[in-house]
Amino acid sequence: MSQTVSVWFVVGLALVAANLPFVTNRLLGLVPMASSKSLPIRLAELLLYYLFVGGIGLLLEQRAGQIAPQGWEFYAITGALFLTLAFPGFVYRYLFRQRS
């Protein structure tokens, strides 16, 4: 897999993972819950998915060569990007969806 394909794979995976907590009522997309998930549970899932996608990105970077050192700025920017990618799912869940 080339570096360009790896980058687009991580971006696509981040887009899907960032929206998954807001699209489904299952815990981590697997375990059905008795009642609807609250916002804190969805945000905790979002953090777990951020760490998962970051781990996949780290593995792909390690496979391509030496891992570049990252400071706090890297994590602040990728966290903000992940939250930005989660915006469509948030809008769908809390602003567009009709409550019954």
Summary of the structure (lengths in Angstrom):
residues: 100
radius of gyration: 15.3
end to end distance: 46.5
largest distance: 52.5
contacts: 232
relative contact order: 0.17
helix: 71%
strand: 2%
